[in-house]
């Protein structure tokens, strides 16, 4: 990407403030050598989960839990039934 597209991408990534618990999980992921989802991608996961009014979520990831925490953040706080399955490769 070049020019204005880089500016738009950077703006979208910096627009959302990452919750502290997810930032901590991100630090662990980096220490483990995993490549966690970006803040912008996480915010999108949270939004989709909230829009679908998800009552259950299955997540298969790297083991650090960054994307799973974003999904959990989008779930209805009164209905938190979630199954997080992690495969470490």
LUMLOVEX-499735 format. One record per residue: residue in one letter; x, y, z of N, C-alpha, C in turn. Coordinates in pm, whole numbers, always signed. Layout:
% residues N
<atom lose="a" n_east="X" n_north="Y" n_up="Z" ca_east="X" ca_north="Y" ca_up="Z" c_east="X" c_north="Y" c_up="Z"/>
...
This chain:
% residues 89
<atom lose="x" n_east="+84" n_north="-117" n_up="+0" ca_east="+0" ca_north="+0" ca_up="+0" c_east="+89" c_north="+124" c_up="+0"/>
<atom lose="x" n_east="+34" n_north="+230" n_up="-54" ca_east="+112" ca_north="+353" ca_up="-58" c_east="+21" c_north="+473" c_up="-41"/>
<atom lose="x" n_east="+81" n_north="+583" n_up="-2" ca_east="+11" ca_north="+711" ca_up="+4" c_east="-109" c_north="+713" c_up="+96"/>
<atom lose="x" n_east="-223" n_north="+763" n_up="+45" ca_east="-342" ca_north="+781" ca_up="+128" c_east="-393" c_north="+652" c_up="+192"/>
<atom lose="x" n_east="-373" n_north="+539" n_up="+124" ca_east="-421" ca_north="+412" ca_up="+181" c_east="-348" c_north="+382" c_up="+311"/>
<atom lose="x" n_east="-219" n_north="+410" n_up="+318" ca_east="-145" ca_north="+390" ca_up="+443" c_east="-199" c_north="+478" c_up="+553"/>
<atom lose="x" n_east="-233" n_north="+602" n_up="+519" ca_east="-287" ca_north="+695" ca_up="+618" c_east="-421" c_north="+646" c_up="+671"/>
<atom lose="x" n_east="-507" n_north="+597" n_up="+582" ca_east="-638" ca_north="+547" ca_up="+623" c_east="-621" c_north="+423" c_up="+712"/>
<atom lose="x" n_east="-533" n_north="+333" n_up="+672" ca_east="-508" ca_north="+212" ca_up="+750" c_east="-459" c_north="+248" c_up="+891"/>
<atom lose="x" n_east="-362" n_north="+338" n_up="+898" ca_east="-307" ca_north="+380" ca_up="+1027" c_east="-415" c_north="+445" c_up="+1113"/>
<atom lose="x" n_east="-499" n_north="+527" n_up="+1052" ca_east="-607" ca_north="+591" ca_up="+1127" c_east="-702" c_north="+487" c_up="+1186"/>
<atom lose="x" n_east="-741" n_north="+389" n_up="+1106" ca_east="-833" ca_north="+285" ca_up="+1153" c_east="-772" c_north="+204" c_up="+1266"/>
<atom lose="x" n_east="-645" n_north="+173" n_up="+1257" ca_east="-578" ca_north="+95" ca_up="+1362" c_east="-564" c_north="+176" c_up="+1491"/>
<atom lose="x" n_east="-543" n_north="+306" n_up="+1479" ca_east="-521" ca_north="+390" ca_up="+1597" c_east="-650" c_north="+444" c_up="+1656"/>
<atom lose="x" n_east="-762" n_north="+430" n_up="+1586" ca_east="-889" ca_north="+487" ca_up="+1629" c_east="-942" c_north="+420" c_up="+1755"/>
<atom lose="x" n_east="-925" n_north="+291" n_up="+1766" ca_east="-979" ca_north="+212" ca_up="+1876" c_east="-876" c_north="+201" c_up="+1988"/>
<atom lose="x" n_east="-922" n_north="+218" n_up="+2111" ca_east="-836" ca_north="+197" ca_up="+2227" c_east="-852" c_north="+53" c_up="+2272"/>
<atom lose="x" n_east="-743" n_north="-18" n_up="+2280" ca_east="-747" ca_north="-159" ca_up="+2320" c_east="-761" c_north="-170" c_up="+2471"/>
<atom lose="x" n_east="-857" n_north="-251" n_up="+2519" ca_east="-869" ca_north="-271" ca_up="+2664" c_east="-740" c_north="-330" c_up="+2723"/>
<atom lose="x" n_east="-713" n_north="-297" n_up="+2848" ca_east="-588" ca_north="-338" ca_up="+2914" c_east="-569" c_north="-490" c_up="+2914"/>
<atom lose="x" n_east="-675" n_north="-566" n_up="+2936" ca_east="-661" ca_north="-712" ca_up="+2942" c_east="-618" c_north="-766" c_up="+2806"/>
<atom lose="x" n_east="-669" n_north="-707" n_up="+2698" ca_east="-631" ca_north="-753" ca_up="+2565" c_east="-489" c_north="-709" c_up="+2532"/>
<atom lose="x" n_east="-451" n_north="-591" n_up="+2578" ca_east="-314" ca_north="-544" ca_up="+2558" c_east="-216" c_north="-637" c_up="+2628"/>
<atom lose="x" n_east="-253" n_north="-685" n_up="+2747" ca_east="-168" ca_north="-781" ca_up="+2820" c_east="-156" c_north="-912" c_up="+2743"/>
<atom lose="x" n_east="-267" n_north="-960" n_up="+2690" ca_east="-265" ca_north="-1083" ca_up="+2610" c_east="-179" c_north="-1064" c_up="+2485"/>
<atom lose="x" n_east="-184" n_north="-944" n_up="+2426" ca_east="-103" ca_north="-915" ca_up="+2308" c_east="+46" c_north="-923" c_up="+2341"/>
<atom lose="x" n_east="+85" n_north="-870" n_up="+2458" ca_east="+225" ca_north="-877" ca_up="+2501" c_east="+271" c_north="-1022" c_up="+2515"/>
<atom lose="x" n_east="+185" n_north="-1106" n_up="+2573" ca_east="+217" ca_north="-1248" ca_up="+2587" c_east="+232" c_north="-1312" c_up="+2450"/>
<atom lose="x" n_east="+141" n_north="-1279" n_up="+2358" ca_east="+147" ca_north="-1335" ca_up="+2224" c_east="+279" c_north="-1301" c_up="+2156"/>
<atom lose="x" n_east="+321" n_north="-1176" n_up="+2170" ca_east="+448" ca_north="-1135" ca_up="+2108" c_east="+564" c_north="-1209" c_up="+2171"/>
<atom lose="x" n_east="+560" n_north="-1227" n_up="+2304" ca_east="+666" ca_north="-1303" ca_up="+2372" c_east="+671" c_north="-1447" c_up="+2323"/>
<atom lose="x" n_east="+554" n_north="-1504" n_up="+2291" ca_east="+547" ca_north="-1641" ca_up="+2242" c_east="+583" c_north="-1653" c_up="+2095"/>
<atom lose="x" n_east="+597" n_north="-1539" n_up="+2029" ca_east="+629" ca_north="-1541" ca_up="+1886" c_east="+506" c_north="-1553" c_up="+1798"/>
<atom lose="x" n_east="+388" n_north="-1533" n_up="+1855" ca_east="+264" ca_north="-1539" ca_up="+1778" c_east="+238" c_north="-1404" c_up="+1713"/>
<atom lose="x" n_east="+157" n_north="-1403" n_up="+1612" ca_east="+120" ca_north="-1281" ca_up="+1542" c_east="-29" c_north="-1256" c_up="+1569"/>
<atom lose="x" n_east="-62" n_north="-1184" n_up="+1677" ca_east="-203" ca_north="-1165" ca_up="+1711" c_east="-275" c_north="-1072" c_up="+1613"/>
<atom lose="x" n_east="-406" n_north="-1078" n_up="+1613" ca_east="-485" ca_north="-989" ca_up="+1528" c_east="-456" c_north="-845" c_up="+1567"/>
<atom lose="x" n_east="-467" n_north="-754" n_up="+1472" ca_east="-444" ca_north="-613" ca_up="+1500" c_east="-559" c_north="-556" c_up="+1582"/>
<atom lose="x" n_east="-539" n_north="-439" n_up="+1636" ca_east="-643" ca_north="-373" ca_up="+1715" c_east="-766" c_north="-347" c_up="+1628"/>
<atom lose="x" n_east="-746" n_north="-302" n_up="+1505" ca_east="-858" ca_north="-278" ca_up="+1415" c_east="-935" c_north="-405" c_up="+1382"/>
<atom lose="x" n_east="-863" n_north="-514" n_up="+1359" ca_east="-928" ca_north="-642" ca_up="+1332" c_east="-1005" c_north="-690" c_up="+1455"/>
<atom lose="x" n_east="-945" n_north="-673" n_up="+1572" ca_east="-1013" ca_north="-711" ca_up="+1696" c_east="-1141" c_north="-633" c_up="+1716"/>
<atom lose="x" n_east="-1136" n_north="-504" n_up="+1689" ca_east="-1256" ca_north="-421" ca_up="+1702" c_east="-1365" c_north="-467" c_up="+1605"/>
<atom lose="x" n_east="-1324" n_north="-509" n_up="+1486" ca_east="-1421" ca_north="-562" ca_up="+1389" c_east="-1482" c_north="-692" c_up="+1440"/>
<atom lose="x" n_east="-1400" n_north="-780" n_up="+1496" ca_east="-1453" ca_north="-904" ca_up="+1555" c_east="-1554" c_north="-875" c_up="+1665"/>
<atom lose="x" n_east="-1520" n_north="-778" n_up="+1750" ca_east="-1611" ca_north="-739" ca_up="+1860" c_east="-1742" c_north="-687" c_up="+1802"/>
<atom lose="x" n_east="-1735" n_north="-604" n_up="+1699" ca_east="-1856" ca_north="-546" ca_up="+1638" c_east="-1944" c_north="-652" c_up="+1575"/>
<atom lose="x" n_east="-1883" n_north="-744" n_up="+1501" ca_east="-1961" ca_north="-850" ca_up="+1436" c_east="-2028" c_north="-937" c_up="+1541"/>
<atom lose="x" n_east="-1956" n_north="-971" n_up="+1647" ca_east="-2013" ca_north="-1053" ca_up="+1755" c_east="-2132" c_north="-981" c_up="+1818"/>
<atom lose="x" n_east="-2117" n_north="-851" n_up="+1842" ca_east="-2226" ca_north="-774" ca_up="+1903" c_east="-2346" c_north="-762" c_up="+1809"/>
<atom lose="x" n_east="-2320" n_north="-737" n_up="+1680" ca_east="-2429" ca_north="-724" ca_up="+1583" c_east="-2507" c_north="-854" c_up="+1568"/>
<atom lose="x" n_east="-2438" n_north="-967" n_up="+1579" ca_east="-2505" ca_north="-1097" ca_up="+1567" c_east="-2571" c_north="-1138" c_up="+1698"/>
<atom lose="x" n_east="-2549" n_north="-1061" n_up="+1804" ca_east="-2600" ca_north="-1095" ca_up="+1937" c_east="-2563" c_north="-1238" c_up="+1973"/>
<atom lose="x" n_east="-2434" n_north="-1268" n_up="+1953" ca_east="-2384" ca_north="-1404" ca_up="+1971" c_east="-2401" c_north="-1453" c_up="+2114"/>
<atom lose="x" n_east="-2451" n_north="-1573" n_up="+2127" ca_east="-2467" ca_north="-1636" ca_up="+2258" c_east="-2361" c_north="-1743" c_up="+2282"/>
<atom lose="x" n_east="-2293" n_north="-1783" n_up="+2176" ca_east="-2184" ca_north="-1879" ca_up="+2187" c_east="-2081" c_north="-1846" c_up="+2079"/>
<atom lose="x" n_east="-1955" n_north="-1866" n_up="+2115" ca_east="-1845" ca_north="-1837" ca_up="+2022" c_east="-1743" c_north="-1949" c_up="+2032"/>
<atom lose="x" n_east="-1696" n_north="-1995" n_up="+1919" ca_east="-1587" ca_north="-2092" ca_up="+1914" c_east="-1471" c_north="-2023" c_up="+1846"/>
<atom lose="x" n_east="-1354" n_north="-2027" n_up="+1909" ca_east="-1237" ca_north="-1960" ca_up="+1855" c_east="-1120" c_north="-2057" c_up="+1857"/>
<atom lose="x" n_east="-1054" n_north="-2070" n_up="+1744" ca_east="-935" ca_north="-2153" ca_up="+1735" c_east="-820" c_north="-2060" c_up="+1702"/>
<atom lose="x" n_east="-721" n_north="-2053" n_up="+1789" ca_east="-615" ca_north="-1956" ca_up="+1768" c_east="-479" c_north="-2007" c_up="+1808"/>
<atom lose="x" n_east="-391" n_north="-1912" n_up="+1841" ca_east="-251" ca_north="-1943" ca_up="+1869" c_east="-225" c_north="-1980" c_up="+2014"/>
<atom lose="x" n_east="-318" n_north="-1950" n_up="+2102" ca_east="-298" ca_north="-1981" ca_up="+2243" c_east="-279" c_north="-1860" c_up="+2330"/>
<atom lose="x" n_east="-270" n_north="-1740" n_up="+2272" ca_east="-252" ca_north="-1619" ca_up="+2352" c_east="-386" c_north="-1555" c_up="+2386"/>
<atom lose="x" n_east="-490" n_north="-1581" n_up="+2309" ca_east="-625" ca_north="-1537" ca_up="+2343" c_east="-665" c_north="-1397" c_up="+2300"/>
<atom lose="x" n_east="-586" n_north="-1331" n_up="+2218" ca_east="-617" ca_north="-1194" ca_up="+2179" c_east="-750" c_north="-1188" c_up="+2104"/>
<atom lose="x" n_east="-765" n_north="-1267" n_up="+1999" ca_east="-889" ca_north="-1263" ca_up="+1921" c_east="-1007" c_north="-1314" c_up="+2005"/>
<atom lose="x" n_east="-984" n_north="-1413" n_up="+2088" ca_east="-1090" ca_north="-1464" ca_up="+2175" c_east="-1142" c_north="-1359" c_up="+2271"/>
<atom lose="x" n_east="-1053" n_north="-1278" n_up="+2325" ca_east="-1095" ca_north="-1171" ca_up="+2416" c_east="-1175" c_north="-1064" c_up="+2343"/>
<atom lose="x" n_east="-1135" n_north="-1034" n_up="+2219" ca_east="-1214" ca_north="-938" ca_up="+2141" c_east="-1355" c_north="-994" c_up="+2115"/>
<atom lose="x" n_east="-1364" n_north="-1124" n_up="+2082" ca_east="-1495" ca_north="-1185" ca_up="+2060" c_east="-1579" c_north="-1182" c_up="+2186"/>
<atom lose="x" n_east="-1518" n_north="-1214" n_up="+2297" ca_east="-1588" ca_north="-1213" ca_up="+2426" c_east="-1638" c_north="-1073" c_up="+2459"/>
<atom lose="x" n_east="-1560" n_north="-971" n_up="+2426" ca_east="-1599" ca_north="-833" ca_up="+2454" c_east="-1725" c_north="-793" c_up="+2377"/>
<atom lose="x" n_east="-1750" n_north="-859" n_up="+2264" ca_east="-1868" ca_north="-827" ca_up="+2185" c_east="-1993" c_north="-902" c_up="+2225"/>
<atom lose="x" n_east="-1978" n_north="-1000" n_up="+2313" ca_east="-2094" ca_north="-1080" ca_up="+2353" c_east="-2181" c_north="-1005" c_up="+2452"/>
<atom lose="x" n_east="-2309" n_north="-1038" n_up="+2453" ca_east="-2403" ca_north="-979" ca_up="+2546" c_east="-2357" c_north="-1008" c_up="+2689"/>
<atom lose="x" n_east="-2339" n_north="-906" n_up="+2772" ca_east="-2287" ca_north="-929" ca_up="+2908" c_east="-2378" c_north="-1017" c_up="+2994"/>
<atom lose="x" n_east="-2506" n_north="-1028" n_up="+2959" ca_east="-2597" ca_north="-1113" ca_up="+3037" c_east="-2592" c_north="-1258" c_up="+2992"/>
<atom lose="x" n_east="-2538" n_north="-1285" n_up="+2874" ca_east="-2530" ca_north="-1421" ca_up="+2822" c_east="-2386" c_north="-1446" c_up="+2778"/>
<atom lose="x" n_east="-2308" n_north="-1505" n_up="+2865" ca_east="-2167" ca_north="-1531" ca_up="+2832" c_east="-2140" c_north="-1680" c_up="+2837"/>
<atom lose="x" n_east="-2183" n_north="-1748" n_up="+2734" ca_east="-2153" ca_north="-1889" ca_up="+2718" c_east="-2055" c_north="-1897" c_up="+2602"/>
<atom lose="x" n_east="-1933" n_north="-1928" n_up="+2631" ca_east="-1834" ca_north="-1928" ca_up="+2524" c_east="-1746" c_north="-2052" c_up="+2536"/>
<atom lose="x" n_east="-1706" n_north="-2103" n_up="+2423" ca_east="-1612" ca_north="-2213" ca_up="+2417" c_east="-1493" c_north="-2165" c_up="+2334"/>
<atom lose="x" n_east="-1378" n_north="-2160" n_up="+2398" ca_east="-1258" ca_north="-2118" ca_up="+2328" c_east="-1167" c_north="-2237" c_up="+2314"/>
<atom lose="x" n_east="-1144" n_north="-2281" n_up="+2195" ca_east="-1056" ca_north="-2394" ca_up="+2168" c_east="-929" c_north="-2341" c_up="+2105"/>
<atom lose="x" n_east="-815" n_north="-2377" n_up="+2162" ca_east="-688" ca_north="-2327" ca_up="+2110" c_east="-602" c_north="-2441" c_up="+2062"/>
<atom lose="x" n_east="-552" n_north="-2430" n_up="+1942" ca_east="-457" ca_north="-2526" ca_up="+1888" c_east="-322" c_north="-2459" c_up="+1880"/>
<atom lose="x" n_east="-222" n_north="-2517" n_up="+1943" ca_east="-86" ca_north="-2463" ca_up="+1934" c_east="-10" c_north="-2546" c_up="+1831"/>
<atom lose="x" n_east="+34" n_north="-2482" n_up="+1728" ca_east="+106" ca_north="-2554" ca_up="+1622" c_east="+254" c_north="-2540" c_up="+1637"/>
